[in-house]
Amino acid sequence: MKLHSDSFPHRGPIPAEFAFGRIGDAENPIALSANRNPHLAWDEVPEGSASFVLICVDPDAPSRADDVNRADRIVATDLPRTEFVHWVLVDIPATVREIAAGAYADDIVARGKPAGIRADGSREGLNDYTGWFAKDPDMAGTYHGYDGPCPPFNDAIAHRYFFRLFALAVPRLDLPAQFDASQALASMQGHVLAETVLYGTYSLNPVVS
């Protein structure tokens, strides 16, 4: 199974329109961006595929927030990193081979996009902006679906964003109405026929980007 995107090349930079944040100015280093989901398409699907799962994760998120987005500090290259989930999409029908740019996200929704079953039957789980904004009175909420990159503007490294696509032997996962990536991955165990991955990079640090 192979995955590609017309929005960015494999291992190449992701355009700002597919990010939550873009480079701002000296006063506000981070500006809000278009937050559109990128185009994705796949082929060479294994026989017996009954559905697909898509997960987008950044494995380069700082493990500590002490230095994040501070003009007087740098998030060091050698700081241990952790994962930040940007998108969980399950129960994608077996007949689907492509997701159009902007089809699942085309703006920033304060407090998060609502959960629900889409017209094609697919379901979107919680992303990690739910926790990130938990203490922000203007943004706190439950963030479902795709919300794009917004790495620290003072990070010494460009972040990588891995789009992982799984072909499953079951048409639907046994998940609650509200679920996250860890629950989706656990529910997939024993049902995965194939996996493929595509990743792009993004930075809000002008020196890095």
Backbone as ProteinMPNN parsed JSONL, in Angstrom:
{"seq_chain_A": "MKLHSDSFPHRGPIPAEFAFGRIGDAENPIALSANRNPHLAWDEVPEGSASFVLICVDPDAPSRADDVNRADRIVATDLPRTEFVHWVLVDIPATVREIAAGAYADDIVARGKPAGIRADGSREGLNDYTGWFAKDPDMAGTYHGYDGPCPPFNDAIAHRYFFRLFALAVPRLDLPAQFDASQALASMQGHVLAETVLYGTYSLNPVVS", "coords_chain_A": {"N_chain_A": [[0.855, -1.186, 0.0], [0.519, 2.199, -0.833], [1.025, 5.647, -0.057], [0.389, 9.014, -0.892], [0.706, 12.606, -1.394], [-0.687, 15.497, -2.889], [-0.287, 17.879, -1.757], [2.109, 18.224, -0.402], [5.531, 17.114, -0.686], [6.85, 13.825, 0.041], [8.728, 13.788, 2.968], [9.222, 16.421, 2.617], [8.694, 20.065, 2.982], [5.714, 21.169, 4.631], [3.165, 23.186, 3.389], [2.088, 26.392, 4.705], [-0.7, 26.738, 4.657], [-1.816, 24.393, 5.462], [-1.475, 24.243, 8.119], [-1.979, 24.938, 11.635], [-0.842, 27.128, 12.808], [1.1, 29.91, 11.59], [4.125, 31.631, 10.584], [4.479, 34.661, 12.253], [4.848, 38.065, 13.215], [7.31, 40.301, 14.718], [6.126, 41.143, 17.081], [4.006, 39.343, 17.468], [4.883, 36.298, 17.201], [3.621, 33.957, 16.311], [1.044, 33.438, 14.075], [-2.41, 32.851, 13.325], [-3.316, 30.271, 11.049], [-4.607, 28.833, 7.924], [-5.394, 26.233, 8.446], [-6.144, 23.895, 6.97], [-6.881, 20.526, 6.08], [-4.462, 18.409, 4.507], [-4.224, 17.191, 1.078], [-4.598, 13.735, 0.461], [-3.842, 10.552, -0.886], [-4.181, 7.099, -1.79], [-3.034, 3.829, -2.885], [-2.647, 0.459, -4.255], [-3.892, -1.268, -2.449], [-4.372, -3.826, -0.026], [-5.908, -7.027, -0.663], [-9.09, -7.785, 0.67], [-9.379, -5.632, 2.336], [-11.404, -3.795, 4.491], [-11.865, -1.386, 5.657], [-10.311, 1.802, 6.44], [-7.862, 3.428, 8.524], [-6.676, 6.558, 9.591], [-4.018, 8.287, 10.976], [-2.441, 11.151, 12.201], [0.589, 12.214, 13.444], [2.906, 14.091, 15.398], [6.086, 13.43, 16.285], [7.942, 14.994, 17.518], [7.344, 16.822, 19.498], [8.038, 19.016, 22.228], [9.04, 17.617, 25.354], [8.849, 18.945, 27.685], [7.363, 21.99, 28.825], [8.646, 24.275, 29.61], [10.367, 26.044, 28.136], [8.919, 26.636, 25.898], [7.752, 28.61, 23.228], [8.928, 31.05, 24.057], [10.499, 34.098, 23.77], [12.972, 34.667, 24.799], [14.32, 32.343, 25.031], [15.478, 29.125, 23.779], [14.131, 26.169, 22.454], [15.824, 23.406, 23.003], [17.781, 21.316, 20.823], [18.521, 18.814, 21.843], [16.591, 18.218, 23.708], [14.442, 15.861, 25.214], [11.852, 14.355, 23.305], [8.29, 14.082, 22.597], [5.139, 12.564, 21.597], [2.609, 14.22, 19.652], [-0.647, 14.224, 18.802], [-2.363, 14.931, 15.829], [-4.492, 14.223, 14.212], [-7.106, 11.884, 14.021], [-8.739, 9.507, 12.294], [-11.198, 7.225, 11.68], [-12.837, 4.222, 10.447], [-12.951, 4.716, 7.7], [-14.416, 4.225, 4.618], [-13.98, 1.22, 2.637], [-14.002, 1.692, -0.066], [-12.952, 4.181, -0.484], [-10.276, 6.138, -1.72], [-9.005, 8.498, -1.605], [-8.527, 11.687, -0.063], [-9.65, 14.879, -0.229], [-7.958, 18.055, -0.267], [-8.704, 20.196, 2.373], [-11.168, 19.017, 2.844], [-11.884, 17.89, 5.288], [-11.113, 19.707, 7.191], [-11.036, 23.192, 7.304], [-10.489, 25.578, 8.505], [-9.844, 27.297, 11.609], [-11.404, 26.265, 14.507], [-12.48, 27.613, 17.357], [-12.398, 26.119, 20.529], [-12.76, 23.705, 19.397], [-13.673, 21.367, 16.78], [-16.85, 19.697, 16.492], [-17.695, 16.295, 17.479], [-18.772, 13.446, 15.54], [-20.475, 11.453, 13.043], [-19.43, 11.284, 9.756], [-20.696, 11.916, 6.406], [-19.839, 9.785, 4.812], [-19.561, 7.793, 6.639], [-17.268, 7.679, 8.158], [-15.406, 8.372, 11.192], [-14.18, 10.871, 13.441], [-11.616, 11.193, 15.808], [-10.456, 12.481, 19.021], [-7.964, 15.03, 19.036], [-4.673, 16.149, 20.151], [-4.761, 18.84, 20.78], [-6.789, 19.19, 22.494], [-5.86, 18.688, 25.105], [-3.753, 20.528, 25.131], [-4.938, 23.075, 25.031], [-6.382, 23.098, 27.346], [-6.256, 24.728, 29.662], [-6.726, 27.223, 28.721], [-8.882, 29.838, 28.689], [-10.193, 30.891, 26.479], [-9.945, 29.066, 24.438], [-10.278, 26.449, 25.312], [-11.59, 23.161, 25.063], [-13.085, 20.337, 23.335], [-11.256, 18.895, 20.925], [-11.802, 17.633, 17.894], [-10.995, 15.652, 14.994], [-9.008, 17.014, 12.296], [-6.436, 19.181, 13.169], [-3.927, 21.297, 12.371], [-0.239, 21.633, 12.126], [1.577, 23.434, 14.657], [4.158, 24.152, 15.814], [6.518, 25.126, 18.453], [7.62, 28.508, 18.191], [10.198, 29.004, 18.788], [11.679, 26.723, 18.543], [14.493, 24.664, 18.036], [14.554, 22.752, 16.106], [13.039, 21.503, 13.063], [9.763, 20.211, 12.967], [8.45, 16.903, 12.414], [5.746, 15.478, 10.624], [3.852, 12.779, 10.67], [1.803, 10.952, 8.596], [-0.068, 8.289, 9.01], [-1.39, 5.496, 7.517], [-3.675, 2.883, 7.775], [-4.764, -0.258, 6.613], [-7.599, -2.133, 7.234], [-9.116, -5.244, 8.268], [-11.677, -5.184, 9.11], [-14.881, -3.517, 8.953], [-15.611, -1.546, 10.74], [-14.548, 0.015, 13.752], [-14.626, -0.918, 17.201], [-15.441, 1.424, 19.154], [-15.937, 4.085, 21.568], [-18.249, 6.917, 21.453], [-16.696, 9.185, 21.758], [-13.299, 9.259, 21.314], [-9.725, 8.593, 21.362], [-6.397, 8.597, 19.841], [-4.891, 6.525, 21.023], [-6.857, 4.747, 21.885], [-7.981, 4.061, 19.437], [-5.797, 2.772, 18.19], [-5.496, 0.595, 19.902], [-7.918, -0.73, 19.481], [-7.605, -1.552, 16.895], [-5.894, -3.7, 16.943], [-4.905, -6.839, 15.757], [-6.392, -6.654, 13.47], [-5.142, -5.372, 11.388], [-4.15, -5.15, 8.085], [-2.306, -3.925, 6.445], [0.109, -1.244, 6.466], [1.029, 2.109, 5.748], [3.11, 5.007, 5.316], [3.523, 8.56, 5.282], [5.44, 11.493, 5.458], [5.785, 14.968, 6.372], [7.513, 18.115, 6.891], [7.639, 20.867, 9.258], [8.045, 24.193, 10.479], [8.056, 26.995, 12.714], [10.041, 28.63, 13.268], [11.925, 31.111, 11.977], [14.646, 30.901, 11.442], [15.087, 28.211, 11.236], [13.21, 27.337, 9.318]], "CA_chain_A": [[0.0, 0.0, 0.0], [1.316, 3.42, -0.962], [0.325, 6.886, 0.281], [1.056, 10.221, -1.381], [-0.051, 13.847, -1.25], [-0.432, 16.591, -3.829], [-0.097, 19.09, -0.956], [3.52, 18.329, -0.022], [6.283, 15.899, -1.051], [7.328, 13.003, 1.154], [9.89, 14.327, 3.662], [9.377, 17.83, 2.269], [7.986, 21.02, 3.838], [4.264, 21.301, 4.534], [2.796, 24.595, 3.237], [1.431, 26.977, 5.877], [-2.155, 26.646, 4.608], [-2.231, 23.139, 6.092], [-1.041, 24.341, 9.509], [-2.784, 25.698, 12.588], [-0.132, 28.386, 13.0], [2.102, 30.307, 10.609], [5.068, 32.623, 11.098], [3.88, 35.988, 12.393], [5.791, 39.183, 13.197], [8.124, 40.415, 15.926], [5.241, 41.278, 18.246], [3.257, 38.094, 17.589], [5.636, 35.356, 16.363], [2.73, 32.955, 15.732], [-0.252, 33.912, 13.578], [-3.293, 31.747, 12.966], [-3.253, 29.931, 9.634], [-5.857, 28.356, 7.317], [-5.745, 24.977, 9.117], [-6.797, 22.955, 6.058], [-6.241, 19.211, 5.988], [-3.818, 18.23, 3.199], [-4.68, 16.13, 0.18], [-3.966, 12.43, 0.637], [-4.385, 9.513, -1.767], [-3.469, 5.835, -1.616], [-3.337, 2.756, -3.824], [-2.056, -0.844, -3.941], [-4.568, -1.692, -1.226], [-4.402, -5.299, 0.048], [-7.193, -7.705, -0.816], [-9.764, -8.008, 1.941], [-9.487, -4.394, 3.119], [-12.8, -3.441, 4.754], [-11.883, 0.022, 6.061], [-8.984, 2.4, 6.662], [-7.677, 4.351, 9.649], [-5.627, 7.543, 9.342], [-3.549, 8.979, 12.176], [-1.327, 12.082, 11.973], [1.259, 12.471, 14.717], [4.195, 14.773, 15.447], [6.879, 12.797, 17.344], [8.992, 15.929, 17.915], [6.834, 17.811, 20.446], [8.865, 19.081, 23.444], [8.532, 16.856, 26.493], [8.621, 19.921, 28.754], [6.864, 23.252, 28.274], [9.351, 25.393, 30.249], [10.955, 26.984, 27.183], [8.088, 26.721, 24.696], [7.231, 29.909, 22.779], [9.522, 32.154, 24.816], [11.44, 34.81, 22.909], [14.28, 34.738, 25.447], [14.879, 31.002, 25.162], [15.395, 28.218, 22.635], [13.844, 24.77, 22.763], [17.076, 22.791, 22.57], [17.736, 20.138, 19.944], [18.669, 17.568, 22.599], [15.482, 18.015, 24.649], [13.626, 14.684, 24.886], [10.625, 14.697, 22.581], [7.142, 13.212, 22.8], [4.199, 12.609, 20.477], [1.436, 15.101, 19.677], [-1.557, 13.719, 17.773], [-3.073, 15.991, 15.109], [-5.671, 13.746, 13.477], [-7.482, 10.474, 14.123], [-9.899, 9.281, 11.434], [-11.429, 5.783, 11.6], [-13.994, 3.742, 9.681], [-12.956, 5.22, 6.325], [-14.917, 3.107, 3.809], [-13.015, 0.498, 1.814], [-14.042, 2.212, -1.433], [-12.29, 5.49, -0.534], [-8.855, 6.112, -2.054], [-8.476, 9.865, -1.646], [-9.125, 12.729, 0.763], [-9.34, 16.162, -0.856], [-7.468, 19.121, 0.598], [-9.765, 21.013, 2.946], [-12.444, 18.301, 2.954], [-12.169, 17.583, 6.685], [-10.819, 20.891, 8.002], [-10.782, 24.333, 6.425], [-10.486, 26.762, 9.35], [-9.662, 27.031, 13.025], [-12.653, 26.363, 15.265], [-12.198, 27.777, 18.776], [-12.992, 25.084, 21.382], [-12.719, 22.447, 18.68], [-14.766, 20.884, 15.933], [-17.64, 18.683, 17.194], [-17.61, 14.905, 17.046], [-19.915, 13.021, 14.742], [-20.229, 10.544, 11.926], [-19.515, 12.009, 8.504], [-21.612, 11.34, 5.41], [-19.324, 8.501, 4.306], [-19.508, 6.836, 7.736], [-16.035, 7.789, 8.93], [-15.51, 9.066, 12.472], [-12.957, 11.566, 13.827], [-11.337, 11.165, 17.23], [-9.856, 13.643, 19.663], [-6.539, 15.285, 18.852], [-4.029, 16.588, 21.386], [-5.06, 20.227, 21.132], [-7.725, 19.108, 23.616], [-5.071, 18.882, 26.312], [-2.915, 21.721, 25.018], [-5.729, 24.274, 25.314], [-7.264, 22.825, 28.484], [-6.236, 25.812, 30.645], [-6.932, 28.494, 28.012], [-10.325, 30.1, 28.772], [-10.757, 31.24, 25.171], [-9.794, 27.98, 23.467], [-10.494, 25.139, 25.922], [-12.702, 22.409, 24.498], [-12.743, 19.016, 22.805], [-10.808, 19.093, 19.549], [-11.939, 16.438, 17.068], [-10.591, 15.777, 13.601], [-7.688, 17.547, 11.944], [-5.919, 20.511, 13.485], [-2.595, 21.149, 11.827], [0.98, 21.956, 12.861], [1.841, 24.724, 15.297], [5.285, 23.9, 16.717], [7.024, 26.331, 19.102], [8.347, 29.391, 17.265], [11.599, 29.066, 19.212], [12.247, 25.374, 18.532], [15.724, 24.56, 17.247], [14.397, 21.763, 15.044], [11.777, 21.413, 12.338], [9.006, 19.031, 13.388], [7.989, 15.987, 11.381], [4.331, 15.135, 10.775], [3.678, 11.471, 10.042], [0.454, 10.527, 8.254], [-0.029, 6.821, 9.002], [-2.628, 4.925, 6.997], [-3.797, 1.455, 8.041], [-5.852, -1.0, 5.987], [-8.116, -3.068, 8.229], [-9.971, -6.33, 7.789], [-13.021, -4.976, 9.662], [-15.447, -2.277, 8.429], [-15.859, -0.554, 11.779], [-13.875, -0.263, 15.012], [-15.444, -0.868, 18.402], [-14.957, 2.582, 19.892], [-17.004, 4.944, 22.086], [-18.543, 8.101, 20.634], [-15.527, 10.061, 21.868], [-12.132, 8.391, 21.441], [-8.46, 9.197, 20.964], [-5.533, 7.751, 19.021], [-4.494, 5.317, 21.746], [-7.992, 3.835, 21.845], [-8.1, 3.566, 18.063], [-4.718, 1.817, 17.959], [-5.793, -0.623, 20.657], [-9.052, -1.394, 18.851], [-7.153, -2.092, 15.608], [-5.022, -4.858, 17.124], [-5.38, -8.084, 15.175], [-7.194, -6.392, 12.275], [-4.367, -4.594, 10.421], [-3.651, -5.892, 6.924], [-1.148, -3.212, 5.886], [0.316, 0.128, 6.931], [1.94, 2.927, 4.958], [3.325, 6.282, 5.991], [4.027, 9.718, 4.543], [5.625, 12.581, 6.41], [6.275, 16.27, 5.943], [8.137, 18.881, 7.972], [7.101, 22.215, 9.451], [8.688, 24.975, 11.538], [7.686, 28.402, 12.849], [11.276, 29.332, 13.566], [12.452, 31.599, 10.685], [16.016, 30.455, 11.256], [15.029, 26.797, 10.833], [12.421, 27.149, 8.089]], "C_chain_A": [[0.893, 1.239, 0.0], [0.442, 4.65, -0.721], [1.092, 8.071, -0.276], [0.14, 11.426, -1.198], [0.323, 14.817, -2.36], [-0.121, 17.885, -3.087], [1.352, 19.305, -0.535], [4.229, 17.041, -0.413], [6.687, 15.123, 0.194], [8.662, 13.547, 1.661], [10.134, 15.806, 3.349], [8.56, 18.737, 3.181], [6.477, 21.052, 3.571], [3.927, 22.781, 4.393], [1.967, 25.099, 4.42], [-0.088, 26.85, 5.847], [-2.68, 25.379, 5.283], [-1.833, 23.092, 7.561], [-2.038, 25.147, 10.339], [-2.17, 27.08, 12.797], [0.862, 28.642, 11.888], [3.017, 31.349, 11.236], [4.409, 33.997, 11.103], [4.914, 37.092, 12.28], [6.52, 39.248, 14.531], [7.265, 40.483, 17.183], [4.465, 39.995, 18.524], [3.909, 37.051, 16.68], [4.792, 34.268, 15.715], [1.423, 33.613, 15.327], [-1.104, 32.705, 13.219], [-3.267, 31.537, 11.457], [-4.579, 29.34, 9.167], [-6.33, 27.024, 7.902], [-6.542, 24.018, 8.23], [-6.111, 21.594, 6.143], [-5.606, 19.07, 4.608], [-4.501, 17.152, 2.368], [-3.899, 14.863, 0.477], [-4.623, 11.438, -0.309], [-3.552, 8.254, -1.617], [-3.927, 4.801, -2.639], [-2.603, 1.49, -3.39], [-2.586, -1.382, -2.607], [-4.649, -3.22, -1.174], [-5.818, -5.858, -0.094], [-7.799, -7.972, 0.562], [-9.882, -6.778, 2.808], [-10.955, -3.997, 3.249], [-12.957, -2.002, 5.228], [-10.451, 0.498, 6.215], [-9.025, 3.269, 7.912], [-6.514, 5.267, 9.304], [-5.292, 8.251, 10.651], [-2.386, 9.879, 11.789], [-0.72, 12.431, 13.323], [2.598, 13.161, 14.507], [4.99, 14.144, 16.581], [7.919, 13.731, 17.948], [8.517, 17.014, 18.882], [7.716, 17.832, 21.694], [8.219, 18.331, 24.601], [8.301, 17.742, 27.712], [8.221, 21.249, 28.134], [7.607, 24.476, 28.805], [9.792, 26.474, 29.26], [10.077, 27.267, 25.97], [7.543, 28.127, 24.463], [7.669, 31.076, 23.667], [10.61, 32.796, 23.974], [12.845, 34.837, 23.485], [14.955, 33.386, 25.579], [14.751, 30.234, 23.849], [15.024, 26.826, 23.149], [14.991, 23.964, 22.162], [16.856, 21.54, 21.729], [17.745, 18.852, 20.747], [17.592, 17.356, 23.658], [14.717, 16.754, 24.265], [12.284, 15.097, 24.29], [9.523, 13.677, 22.862], [6.169, 13.378, 21.638], [3.044, 13.583, 20.733], [0.555, 14.683, 18.505], [-2.355, 14.861, 17.158], [-4.35, 15.527, 14.414], [-5.863, 12.26, 13.73], [-8.775, 10.305, 13.339], [-10.062, 7.777, 11.244], [-12.661, 5.479, 10.757], [-14.107, 4.402, 8.302], [-13.383, 4.062, 5.428], [-13.855, 2.506, 2.893], [-12.956, 1.017, 0.389], [-13.294, 3.529, -1.588], [-10.802, 5.31, -0.826], [-8.225, 7.506, -1.989], [-9.25, 10.766, -0.692], [-8.696, 14.062, 0.167], [-8.821, 17.16, 0.173], [-8.647, 19.959, 1.079], [-11.092, 20.308, 3.152], [-12.845, 18.042, 4.398], [-11.889, 18.752, 7.622], [-10.458, 22.035, 7.067], [-10.79, 25.641, 7.206], [-10.138, 26.325, 10.766], [-10.992, 27.244, 13.726], [-12.291, 26.436, 16.74], [-13.032, 26.777, 19.572], [-13.183, 23.755, 20.651], [-13.934, 22.122, 17.847], [-15.541, 19.79, 16.668], [-17.399, 17.284, 16.646], [-18.828, 14.577, 16.2], [-19.491, 12.068, 13.647], [-20.425, 11.318, 10.635], [-20.39, 11.254, 7.506], [-21.15, 9.985, 4.901], [-19.213, 7.439, 5.396], [-18.251, 6.905, 8.576], [-16.26, 8.613, 10.198], [-14.154, 9.673, 12.842], [-12.806, 11.569, 15.342], [-10.745, 12.465, 17.728], [-8.394, 13.787, 19.254], [-5.985, 15.939, 20.111], [-4.125, 18.081, 21.658], [-6.062, 20.269, 22.29], [-6.99, 19.345, 24.934], [-4.27, 20.17, 26.306], [-3.672, 22.986, 25.419], [-6.577, 24.153, 26.578], [-7.338, 23.972, 29.487], [-6.404, 27.188, 30.007], [-8.431, 28.797, 27.985], [-10.976, 30.414, 27.429], [-10.776, 30.064, 24.19], [-10.116, 26.594, 24.019], [-11.724, 24.449, 25.341], [-12.242, 21.035, 24.066], [-12.488, 19.148, 21.306], [-10.842, 17.762, 18.798], [-11.392, 16.713, 15.662], [-9.218, 16.382, 13.435], [-7.507, 18.965, 12.447], [-4.424, 20.437, 13.239], [-1.439, 21.609, 12.698], [0.991, 23.356, 13.467], [2.971, 24.525, 16.301], [5.762, 25.197, 17.362], [7.838, 27.193, 18.129], [9.829, 29.479, 17.604], [12.251, 27.688, 19.26], [13.444, 25.317, 17.595], [15.604, 23.563, 16.103], [13.063, 21.943, 14.321], [11.074, 20.138, 12.799], [8.606, 18.202, 12.177], [6.544, 15.594, 11.68], [4.061, 13.878, 9.955], [2.187, 11.183, 9.843], [0.508, 9.016, 8.062], [-1.387, 6.294, 8.557], [-2.604, 3.41, 7.198], [-4.97, 0.885, 7.246], [-6.288, -2.081, 6.97], [-9.021, -4.115, 7.598], [-11.4, -6.218, 8.318], [-13.566, -3.638, 9.166], [-15.605, -1.174, 9.458], [-15.139, -0.968, 13.058], [-14.84, -0.112, 16.18], [-14.898, 0.219, 19.319], [-16.141, 3.379, 20.448], [-17.217, 6.151, 21.18], [-17.383, 9.084, 20.644], [-14.313, 9.201, 22.176], [-10.889, 9.133, 21.005], [-7.616, 8.193, 20.186], [-5.153, 6.454, 19.729], [-5.618, 4.288, 21.752], [-8.17, 3.232, 20.449], [-7.034, 2.511, 17.777], [-4.971, 0.504, 18.696], [-6.907, -1.424, 19.998], [-8.663, -2.058, 17.529], [-6.374, -3.393, 15.735], [-5.675, -6.131, 16.579], [-6.175, -7.911, 13.891], [-6.413, -5.701, 11.157], [-3.821, -5.499, 9.315], [-2.389, -5.247, 6.347], [-1.081, -1.821, 6.497], [1.269, 0.829, 5.98], [2.047, 4.285, 5.631], [3.899, 7.319, 5.034], [4.31, 10.789, 5.588], [6.164, 13.833, 5.744], [6.829, 17.007, 7.143], [7.531, 20.282, 8.067], [7.824, 22.885, 10.607], [8.133, 26.395, 11.53], [8.886, 29.247, 13.249], [11.895, 29.802, 12.246], [13.866, 31.135, 10.394], [16.045, 29.014, 10.751], [14.342, 26.633, 9.497], [13.059, 27.863, 6.904]], "O_chain_A": [[1.881, 1.317, 0.73], [-0.72, 4.693, -1.124], [2.315, 8.132, -0.149], [-1.043, 11.285, -0.888], [1.491, 14.945, -2.725], [0.263, 18.878, -3.704], [1.777, 20.443, -0.334], [3.601, 15.984, -0.467], [6.845, 15.699, 1.271], [9.601, 13.741, 0.889], [11.142, 16.373, 3.772], [7.824, 18.259, 4.044], [6.035, 20.971, 2.425], [4.373, 23.576, 5.221], [1.24, 24.334, 5.054], [-0.717, 26.853, 6.905], [-3.858, 25.305, 5.636], [-1.851, 22.028, 8.179], [-2.829, 25.927, 9.81], [-2.882, 28.073, 12.944], [1.407, 27.704, 11.306], [2.714, 31.886, 12.302], [3.855, 34.441, 10.097], [5.754, 37.08, 11.38], [6.371, 38.363, 15.374], [7.635, 39.943, 18.226], [4.289, 39.607, 19.679], [3.531, 36.929, 15.515], [5.183, 33.708, 14.69], [0.77, 34.268, 16.14], [-0.577, 31.656, 12.849], [-3.203, 32.493, 10.685], [-5.56, 29.341, 9.911], [-7.521, 26.716, 7.864], [-7.504, 23.401, 8.688], [-4.888, 21.523, 6.266], [-6.163, 19.566, 3.628], [-5.248, 16.32, 2.882], [-2.692, 14.905, 0.714], [-5.837, 11.483, -0.509], [-2.353, 8.327, -1.347], [-5.03, 4.874, -3.182], [-2.014, 1.439, -2.311], [-1.834, -1.874, -1.766], [-4.965, -3.848, -2.184], [-6.794, -5.225, 0.31], [-7.092, -8.34, 1.5], [-10.428, -6.853, 3.909], [-11.664, -3.875, 2.251], [-14.061, -1.458, 5.205], [-9.504, -0.285, 6.133], [-10.076, 3.776, 8.305], [-5.491, 4.817, 8.788], [-6.178, 8.751, 11.343], [-1.448, 9.434, 11.127], [-1.417, 12.884, 14.231], [3.329, 12.858, 13.564], [4.613, 14.301, 17.742], [8.7, 13.311, 18.802], [9.206, 18.017, 19.07], [8.109, 16.77, 22.179], [7.006, 18.399, 24.801], [7.633, 17.334, 28.663], [8.682, 21.597, 27.047], [7.235, 25.604, 28.483], [9.615, 27.667, 29.51], [10.454, 28.057, 25.104], [6.962, 28.748, 25.353], [6.88, 31.966, 23.983], [11.533, 32.121, 23.518], [13.812, 35.01, 22.744], [16.032, 33.279, 26.166], [14.023, 30.633, 22.94], [15.551, 26.371, 24.164], [15.106, 23.858, 20.941], [15.88, 20.811, 21.904], [17.06, 17.895, 20.387], [17.675, 16.402, 24.432], [14.372, 16.588, 23.096], [11.667, 16.069, 24.726], [9.789, 12.559, 23.304], [6.362, 14.246, 20.787], [2.575, 13.744, 21.86], [0.967, 14.777, 17.349], [-2.954, 15.664, 17.874], [-5.199, 16.347, 14.066], [-4.916, 11.477, 13.663], [-9.796, 10.899, 13.687], [-9.17, 7.12, 10.708], [-13.426, 6.377, 10.404], [-15.208, 4.62, 7.796], [-12.759, 3.002, 5.475], [-12.948, 3.201, 2.434], [-11.959, 0.805, -0.301], [-13.027, 3.954, -2.712], [-10.149, 4.44, -0.251], [-7.042, 7.668, -2.288], [-10.463, 10.63, -0.532], [-7.501, 14.34, 0.068], [-9.201, 17.113, 1.343], [-9.486, 20.378, 0.283], [-12.055, 20.935, 3.594], [-14.036, 17.981, 4.701], [-12.392, 18.77, 8.745], [-9.662, 21.861, 6.144], [-11.064, 26.699, 6.64], [-10.139, 25.135, 11.08], [-11.632, 28.282, 13.558], [-11.847, 25.445, 17.32], [-14.225, 26.611, 19.32], [-13.705, 22.796, 21.221], [-15.056, 22.529, 18.148], [-14.932, 19.017, 17.408], [-16.96, 17.109, 15.51], [-19.793, 15.34, 16.154], [-18.305, 11.902, 13.364], [-21.468, 11.941, 10.435], [-20.771, 10.106, 7.734], [-21.974, 9.126, 4.591], [-18.817, 6.307, 5.118], [-18.174, 6.249, 9.615], [-17.174, 9.435, 10.272], [-13.109, 9.071, 12.593], [-13.741, 11.903, 16.07], [-10.556, 13.418, 16.973], [-7.673, 12.797, 19.138], [-6.737, 16.249, 21.034], [-3.616, 18.548, 22.677], [-6.165, 21.279, 22.986], [-7.449, 20.116, 25.776], [-4.121, 20.826, 27.336], [-3.111, 23.867, 26.07], [-7.407, 25.021, 26.849], [-8.383, 24.173, 30.107], [-6.242, 28.207, 30.678], [-9.183, 28.082, 27.322], [-12.18, 30.221, 27.263], [-11.538, 30.072, 23.223], [-10.216, 25.644, 23.243], [-12.767, 25.074, 25.151], [-11.133, 20.613, 24.395], [-13.389, 19.468, 20.531], [-10.017, 16.88, 19.036], [-11.338, 17.858, 15.212], [-8.367, 16.278, 14.318], [-8.329, 19.841, 12.181], [-3.732, 19.608, 13.831], [-1.629, 21.937, 13.869], [0.492, 24.317, 12.882], [2.774, 24.705, 17.503], [5.439, 26.276, 16.864], [8.639, 26.679, 17.349], [10.624, 29.971, 16.804], [13.26, 27.502, 19.939], [13.406, 25.86, 16.491], [16.461, 23.531, 15.221], [12.095, 22.46, 14.881], [11.717, 19.107, 12.997], [8.443, 18.719, 11.071], [6.167, 15.401, 12.836], [4.043, 13.905, 8.724], [1.413, 11.173, 10.8], [1.059, 8.524, 7.077], [-2.412, 6.615, 9.159], [-1.636, 2.741, 6.838], [-6.046, 1.481, 7.21], [-5.466, -2.845, 7.477], [-9.609, -3.899, 6.538], [-12.242, -7.062, 8.011], [-12.788, -2.703, 8.974], [-15.721, -0.001, 9.102], [-15.115, -2.147, 13.413], [-15.752, 0.714, 16.149], [-14.018, -0.024, 20.145], [-17.227, 3.356, 19.869], [-16.447, 6.375, 20.246], [-17.12, 9.744, 19.639], [-14.291, 8.492, 23.182], [-10.975, 10.177, 20.357], [-8.06, 7.079, 19.907], [-5.099, 5.398, 19.099], [-5.363, 3.089, 21.639], [-8.471, 2.047, 20.304], [-7.332, 1.472, 17.189], [-4.691, -0.573, 18.169], [-6.852, -2.653, 19.957], [-9.31, -3.011, 17.094], [-6.208, -4.115, 14.752], [-6.821, -6.453, 16.892], [-6.59, -8.897, 13.282], [-6.965, -5.465, 10.082], [-3.125, -6.479, 9.579], [-1.513, -5.937, 5.826], [-2.08, -1.29, 6.981], [2.206, 0.218, 5.467], [1.183, 4.669, 6.419], [4.651, 7.001, 4.112], [3.514, 10.98, 6.507], [6.87, 13.794, 4.737], [6.642, 16.58, 8.283], [6.987, 20.81, 7.097], [8.176, 22.236, 11.592], [7.786, 26.932, 10.478], [8.753, 30.437, 13.534], [12.349, 28.968, 11.462], [14.248, 30.989, 9.233], [16.902, 28.638, 9.952], [14.813, 25.889, 8.637], [12.531, 27.812, 5.794]]}, "name": "protein", "num_of_chains": 1, "seq": "MKLHSDSFPHRGPIPAEFAFGRIGDAENPIALSANRNPHLAWDEVPEGSASFVLICVDPDAPSRADDVNRADRIVATDLPRTEFVHWVLVDIPATVREIAAGAYADDIVARGKPAGIRADGSREGLNDYTGWFAKDPDMAGTYHGYDGPCPPFNDAIAHRYFFRLFALAVPRLDLPAQFDASQALASMQGHVLAETVLYGTYSLNPVVS"}
